[in-house]
Structures are given as C-alpha cells and as structure tokens.
Amino acid sequence: MFCGKIFMDLNSASTVVLQVLTQATSQDTAVLKPAEEQLKQWEIQPGFYSVLLNIFTNHTLDVNVRWLAVLYFKNGIDRYWRRVAPHALSEEEKSTLRAGLITNFNEPVNQIATQISVLIAKVARLDCPRQWPELIPTLLESVKVQDDLRQHRALLTFYHVTKTLASKRLAADRKLFYDLASGIYSFACSLWNHHTDTFLQQIFTGDEAAATSSLERTLLSLKVLRKFTVHGFVEPHRNVEVMGFLHAVFERLKQFLECSRSIGTENVCRDRLEKTIILFTKVLLDFLDQHPFSFTPMIQRSLEFAVSYVFTEAGEGVAFERFIVQCMNLIKMIVKNYAYKPSKRFEDSSPETLEAHKIKTSFFTYPTLMEICRRLVSHYFLLTEEELTMWEEDPEGFTVEETGGDSWKYSLRPCTEVLFIDIFHEYNQTLTPVLLEMVHSLQGPTNVEDTNALLIKDAVYNAVGLAAYELFDSVDFDQWFKNQLLAELQVSHNRYKPIRRRVIWLIGQWISVKFKSDLRPMLYEAIRNLLQDQDLVVRIETATTLKLTVDDFEFRTEQFLPYLESMFTLLFQLLQEVTECDTKMHVLHVLSCVIERVNIQIRPYVGCLVQYLPLLWKQSEEHNMLRCAILTTLIHLIQGLGADSKNLYPFLLPIIQLSTDVSQPPHVYLLEDGLELWLVTLENSPCLTPELLRIFQNMSALLELSSENLRTCFKIINAYIFLSSSEFLQVYSGDLCRSFCELLKDITTEGQVQVLKVVENVLKVNPALGPQMFQPLLPSVFRGIIDGERYPVVMSTYLGVIGRVLLQNASFFSLLLSQMAGECGQELDQLLGNMIEMWVDRMDNITQPERRKLSALALLSLLPSDNRNKDMKYSSARCSVSLFPSVIQDKFCGIINISVEGLHDVMTEDPETRTYKDCMLMSHFEEPKVTEDEEPPTEQDKRKKMLALKDPVHTVSLQQFVYEKLKAQQELLGEQAFQALMETVDTEIVTQLQEFLQGF
C-alpha cells in the first residue's frame, strides 16, 4: 500500500502508477481486482492526476495503459474538480493540469485523442473562461497550424469544447457563450470555408487521401459552426454573418450533392461525405427549431430546395435515402410550425407569423400541393422490390418493419407517411379532391397480372387510411366497404395479397372513424376468412385489425360471439405458426384483447391456449419482452376464467414466484406485470392454497424496494387479508408489521395511507386479534390524532384505524389508552378527552361515508350501553364510562354533533312514509346482475360483500344506535341530569336529532 507522498516525485510516482495501471489492464481477475482497488484509493491523493497526465501524454507507452489513464483522469474531473467536492483537487494542481492539457495537440491514437478532447471540454464546462481564459485563444491558434495532426486534434477539441459550452443553460453561462460566439464567429466561418474549398478542390483533382483528410476538418469545423449558429445568438437574423452562413449552406449542399454523384459509391470519402451532407441539413433543422422567426427569410428557399430534390427530377441519382428523410423533415417542420400559424382572427397574429404564413401560402399553390400529394402516393408509398422480396423470404420480418421495428423510425417509408399526414391535415380542402380522384380511378378489381396497378392501388388505399380522420365527411366508407372493399378481400389469387393485406389494414384505420355497427358481422366474417389466408403477412395484418375492432368503443360482444370460437382457434394457430419473438408478442396481444373484451365468455375455448402457454414460457427464457406479453395474456385469462383459474396454479404460481422475486435477474423486466398477475390471481382465487400462501415470502423484499410498484404490493396484501385473514396473518403478521414499521420511517403521505388502510382492513376482518398483531403501529396512530396530523387524508385514516379498535375491541382500546397515557405523561381522562376533542374538530377531514358513520358509531360507543338489549352486538364495554364519566359528559356535545353529521350522511327519507332509513345497512348477499358492458364480480368482490354483512358499519343502524345510547344515558343519569346534559348541545342540532329519531 502506498501513501500520498509518492506523488511528490513525479518520475518515481509515474513508475509506480504505471505498474498498477498495467495490472489493471490484465484479463486475470486476481491481478485486476487489487490494481483497481489501489487506483480507487489513489483517486483522492494529491498529485495523482498529474501522474495520470504524465502517463497518457507519453506516446511511447502501451496504448491500453494510456487509454485507462485517460479514463481515470476523466472520471476524476467529474468527482473531484469542483471546489465544493469532497477531496477536491487543489487550485495549484488544477492550474498545472489545465496548462498540461493544451500544451500539445499531437495525440496519434484517434480513440485516445477523442477522450482527451472530451475531458478538456469537461474542465472547460467548469473553468472556462474565468479560470481558463487561455483555452479558446490557444485552440484558435492551434487550428491554424500547418501540421495536419495538430490541426485535426485542435479542431476536435475545439468542437467538443464548443458543444459543451453551448449546452450550459444558466443565464450567466448563456451570456458568456453569446459573447464567445460573437467574438469568434467570423473566424469559425472562414475556417469552415477554407477547409470546404480545400476539400472540393482536392476531390475534383482526384487526390482522395488529401480530400479525406480535408473532409474530416470540414466536418469538424461545420459542427463547431452549427453550435455557434444555433445557440450563440439571441436574435441571429440580425447578424449578417449568421444569415450569410445559412444561405451559403444551400450552395454548399448542392456542391456536395454533385460531388457525391461524381465520386461513386466505392470512394473512401463516400460515408464521410454523406455525413457532412446530413450535417448541413441538421444545421437548418436545428436553426428552424430554435429560431423559427429568424428562419423566416429562408422559408421560401428551404421549401424550393427540399421539394426540388424530393419531388422533382433534380433529386434523381443525387439524393440518398437519409438526405430525402431530412428534406422531408424540413418541409414537415415548416408546414407544422406553430409559430407560422396565424390565429383564427388574423388581426390577433403577430406580423412575424403573418409574414411566414404568407410565404408558406404563396409556395404551397394548388399545382405544387397536387404534385407533392401525387408523388408521395404514386412514388414513395409504393412497395419497393426490396420490400416485396422481404415479404416473400421473411414475412415476419416484413411485418415487424412495417409496424415499427428498430430501424423503422429512421427509414424513408414512415417519414413519407408522416409528411403526407401533416400536409393533408394542413391543406385538406385542397388535397381531398386530389386523393378522391385517385380512388375513383381505381374502382373495381385490379388485374392480378398488372403488378404496377396493384402497387398503385395499395399506395392509394394506404393514403386513404392515413387520412381517415380528414376524409370523414368526404368518404362514405360504409358503402365503399359493402360495394368494393369486401369483394376485394375475397379475391384469393396469390398476386392479389398486397391488396387483401392493405384493405384489411384500411378497415382497421377507419373502424374507429366511421363504420356502422350493423356491418360488424360482415367484417367478422371477412376477418375469419382472412385468418385462414394462405399468406402469413395477410393473416398477421388481419389479426391487427381484429384487435382494433374489439378495442373500439362500438364493439358489441353479442355480435362477436358467433365468431369467437373460430377466431380464437385461428389466432391460436397463428401464434403457434409464427416464430419471431416480436410477432408472437403481437399475436399474444391480440389474443389478450379478445379475452379481455369477451371476459367470461372465453371460458369454453381457452383450453388449447392454456396447454400451450407453459411451452411458450419455457421457449421464451431468453426473451423477457415475450414473457411480459405472456404475463399480460395470463392476466386477462385469469380475469376471464374467474374461480376456474385455480386449475392453472401448477403453471401459474411458479411464474408469479419468478416474476416477483427481486433476487432473480428477470424481475427487472417482469416485476410490474408479475405483480399485476399476482393480484388478479388472488382476486379470482376461490381459496388460499399452501403454494399461493408461500409466494408471499417475496413481499418483504418488494416492500424494501419502495418502488413505483408499492401501490400494487399493498393491493396484494389486502387481497390476502380478504382471501383468508386468519391463515395468512398467522404466518406473516410479524414480518408484515416489521416491514410496515420500517416503511413508515421514510415514506410518502400516500404510502403512509396505504399502510394504514391495510391495518384498517385487518381490524375490519379480524377485530379480535387484529389490534394485537399490529400493536407496534397503533401508538404512532394514536399520537398522530392527539398531535393533530396536518394531512387530512392521513388524519382520516388514523381516525378510521382507531375507530375500528374503539368500536370493535373496546378492551384493547383501554389498554392502548393506558399505554399512551404512560408514554405521554398524561392522566387517562385527560388523554381521552384530548382524543375526542381532536376527533370532533377534525371530522371534516373524513370524506368517505363509511368512515364518517364508523366515527359516529365509535364515539357513541363511549356512552353507556343498554345491557338489556341482547341484540346489540357492537355496544362497548362499560369500563370507559365507569372510569371517565366526567370526560364523556364534557365531550357529550361533540359526540352528539358527530352523530347528527353521521345521520345526515347515511339517512335517506322515504318520500311516501316520511320516515328515515340507514342507506348503508345490508341484510343479505345478492349476486349482482351484470350488464353486457360490466365486468362480472370477482371472487374478492364477493368476499368483500360477505365481509360487509359482518361489519357494524353495514349491520348496525346508526339511527337505532343513537337512540339506544341516548336512552341508556338517560336511564343512567335520570331525566333531570340528562336534560341538563342535552342543553349543552346546540338547539338546532337537537332539533335535527329529534327529527331523525321520530318513531322511536
């Protein structure tokens, strides 16, 4: 082990550190780990970073060692460069390091050079220009030198520094960057022009090696200019040089595009050249995004440029796909730009907006829009040879690409479709007749031998689907469906499959826009037939449309039921047939949607799927996203099967166990869906099995995570309590209580309420043992009431918990009261009085009618009970009154006030008999009648109803309880003393009370 003093002598220190760095590059963990530990200790030693600088600037050393030294240096900047950081570097050492970093720009290894540039930029972010004023001047001098290597490395560093400084957002930092930009913008422009001219001269003279080097400098200097142009000026349109550069971009773009045409695809410059062309377009797009009004003078030129290359012959042989995408993005951003859209009342719009709108309007004339629309549909929407080949050779890959694969958002097709949608939306009155004319020209079936005509029809139908919402008033889709589209779906020729696929897709786009409900059976018939189509792509697309159909608001189960069995069978066969993970996920999702919508009606048909899912789960071991789809399917399957889902437990419960075990790596992907499946399984379980009980062992670790899934965890705990509280709490109450105690130390208000709701449910289900099981939590609840908890929702829950204890376990309440009196150093009667007073004062915090009635019952239970009434199950023990009669009488007025409030909450008047009835009373359990649009009750819903039949809130009439308690009080005190007590209550409250108690 070395101490910090070794860094005093730079040479000897370099030798020691070099040795450890060399060990840290070893593949042998026995050598690697001790070296890493040593380097970690040295990170905070003075002089360590000077040694690292000495090592990675020594070009004679091993590249891997130098690379590691750079990385440690870069990480050290993040941790120790700030003055306020623990173990921060001294100002003296930082000054030495800054000077050393910009002494020479001659790093020969590209990767290390890039890392050095990045770490210089990191220091610049913190120190430039105040502590490092010489950085920018040094860079500007270094980019002028004739030495190619030094010039390139200086340019690379200049770019990274500019990029970093441009990203700072504080006002003072922005001001510094504005000053820097205005000071060196002219130099940056001349530097870029110099390298650009040099490159073009060299490429046209055939000097490829020199041209490649110059192009790299052109690219770097353009990156610098992009940052200064976009982020370096508040009002860039007022700067002549900025606007001059932006106009020059168009000329340079033309030069580079011609250059790309001339050099051919095999030229070594080709890749870099295309990147530079794309960078030119990014300059324009970024500037438009950040400064839309400053861009106004370039709207006309931008549109002319982009449209000419994308929609005319000018782009043929020149424009490559990524460039076309960028041009389309430029058109789209101008068309959609909110800054260019005037208000409905033109006079409310700014002059800048009106000017931009005028330019747009003058450009997008009818002929221009018509040509753009026709070219988009008849050229860019056409399926390419490459796509058709992929359809034949890899149908699943084709469908994944079409529906948004990884490369989808960067490809041409989605870009053209988005541009079409945006332009059609903006100019729908102009373009609707154009598109309808194209549709009318395609009436009737198309010759299967005419491939081009089939592709044109596919493209036009695509356009009609994309513009569905805009065409709502212009297309009678129902008639079109009946008179033409349905017939096209029935053309079974193999060459007609693009039309079958496109038509069923088109119907999916219109299903939620305009499609009569009584046509659904005809559509279901067509879908059933297409799910048997010979082409896999058609079948997959049909499944997608089926999902959109069953997801639609107009879906009616009774219309679908005649087709359910055959549809489900065909979907299951499709699921078995497809092999790609993405496709299986997609088909599973369709199956899930069908199951979810038809609910219990699915029960006769799921046998095949239930048998197949275990095999699919096993096969998907390396595909966690597919397993997520399986979990989602199981969730809907359990909901559909209800209590019958118990038959799935041998397969289902191990899946829940794995998905919710945080010690298993897959939980990162599966946890959220796994918890939902666990909850749904409990909600639909007819009984608690040992295996289902055992899974709860996963819960302690889940509660420790305190993640966004905590709410679901509490729902699961409540589900166990409702399912079998005695068996569950006997095993897990101790662990649960400990977890709750830990959670309550550091949890949000909402989390606190969720914990207390669990306790409240335990007390509701098991009033005798519940308070003892969660006794460690109750003192803090009691204390929260006495202290006047400031959050209403928490206070409401506190009162609910204590209300349960007081009403249903009075003896335990007395013990708790004695414990709290000892802890608070108060007399019992004083503490009880304070609790009642706070309860009355904060009654308005309780918003749930059940809890408000509970509070009334609980406080009334403090009054004497009538022991002669053997039917009153929930009258409290008399110990409270016999111990504290004076306290109860002192608070009598408040108790009556709460009781009358409760009566107002729960009593409803019969208009015929003019008598009152407690609307919360339940006498027997009835199976609710479920309409088609409602979900049937789960097993847990039934359990909650049965529990309610034992809950005093739903079995004890508040009206009768008030009467019995007041009568007992009267008998205990005598008529005169009782009347004196009643006189402490407000006369209006007494009048309301008498009205509620009429008939007793």
Summary of the structure (lengths in Angstrom):
residues: 1000
radius of gyration: 38.4
end to end distance: 90.6
largest distance: 120.1
contacts: 3193
relative contact order: 0.03
helix: 75%
strand: 1%
